[in-house]
Amino acid sequence: MMSERIVRALGLLLFLVFVSVGVLFLLAPEAPLRGLNSIAVQFGMGRSPLHGTGFFSIMATAYMALVAILALRIFLHPDVALNPLLLAQAKAASSLFSFGGFLLHRPDLILLVNGVVDGGLALLAILIYRAARFREKQKGLHEHPSCRG
């Protein structure tokens, strides 16, 4: 099982990454698309459109703020299983929607990359959740009904 120290370190690292990505989405919303578009061309894939990023960058920034808050709560409260469970659900939803968009709408590299990255982050959050649940049970903490498993 993951130690509390490792869970706290992962929570802090995820918080810093999510805040950084959120700031990037807010201040330079086209930068990630431009970067991945330049790579996509090398693989014979189409370019993602850059227009309409204003509204979507605000929505993406709000999502990054939410997952950053969850990661910070993991850092501050490594024994509370609800926080990594919610983070896992958010990242799994993002991953599944990205893969769905890649397969059903447009095979854009950014959708494939986001599907893989957020899928990996969802799995990491599940591991953190399991460690937190183990510690909750050891300490006899009262569990939230949605955290039973």
N, C-alpha and C positions, 0 to 999 in steps of 0.2 A: 504494500500500500504506500501511497505517496505520503511523505511526512508533511506536517503542518508548515514547516519552513519552505519546502518546495512549492506547496500550494500557494503560500503567500508570495513567493518570488514569481510564480507564474501569473498570479493575479496582478501584481504590479507591472510585469512586463506586458501583459495583454492590455492593461489600462493605458500604458504609454504608447503602445502601437495604435490602439484604437483612437486615442486623442490625436495622434499625429496624422493618421489617415483622415479623420474628420476635419482637421484644420486644412489639409490638402484639398479635400472635396469642397470646402467652403471658399478657400482663397484662390485655388487654381483648378476649377472643376474639369477643365479640358485636358490637363496635363496627364492624368493616368490613361485617358483614351488615346491621346497622341502617342504616348510611349508604347502602348500595346498595339496600336495600329501599325507602327513602324515594324514591329516584330511580326505581326500577322501577315503582312505582305510577303515577308521572307518565307512563310509557310504556305503561300498561295491562298490565304484566307482573305475575305473581304474586310474592309475597314468599317469600324463602328461609326455611326453618324455623330458629329460633334454638336449639331444644332439641338436646341431645347434642353441644354444642360442646366439652365438656371434653376428651374423648379426642382428638377431631379437632384441637383447638387444640394439643395436645401433639405430635401427628403433624406438623401444619403447621409448628410451631416447629422440630422436628427437621429437616424438609426445608429450611427457611430457613437453619438453621445449616449444613447441608451446602453449599448454594449460596453462602453467605457465605464459607465456607472456600475453595471453588473460586475465588471472585472475589478473595479475599485472595492466593491463590497466583498468580493472573494478575498482580496488582500486584507481588508480590515476584519473580516469575519470568516476565517477559513473553515470553521466548523459548522457553518450554516449551509446545508445542502441545497436549499431553494435557489440561491444565487447562481451556482454553476448549472443547475438544471434549466433555469430560464435562459442562461447564455447558450447552452447547448441547443435549446429549442429555436432561439433566434438565428443562430448560425446554421442549423440544419435547414430551416425554412429558406434562408438566403441561398444556401447551396442547391437545394432542390429547385427553387425557382430559376436559378441561373442555369442549371442543367436543362430544365424544361424549356427555357428561352433559347438555349443553344440548339436543342434538338427540334423544337417545334416552330421557332420563329426565324432566327438568323444564327448561323454558325460563327458568331463573333468570338474572337479569342478572349476578350474580356469576360464573357460569360463562362467560358470553359475554365479560365484561370480562377475566377471567383467561386465557381462551383467546387473546384478542387481545394482551394485554400479554406473556404468556409466549411467544407465538409471535414477537413482535417481539424479545424478549430472546434467544430461540434464534437468530434471524437475526443479531443483533448478535454473539453468541458465535461464530457461524460466521465472521463477518468477522474477528474477533480471532484465531480459529484459523488462518485463511488467512494473516494477517500473521505469526503466530508460526511457521507452517510455512515461509514464505518466508525468515524470518530463520534458522531452523534449517538450511535448505538452504544459505544463504549462508555460514554459519559452519561448515558441514560437521559439525554435531552428529549424533550417533547418534540415530536416531529409534526410538521405541517402535513395535513392529509394528502396534498398533491405530491409530496416527496416520498411516499411509500413505494417500495419497489423491491 
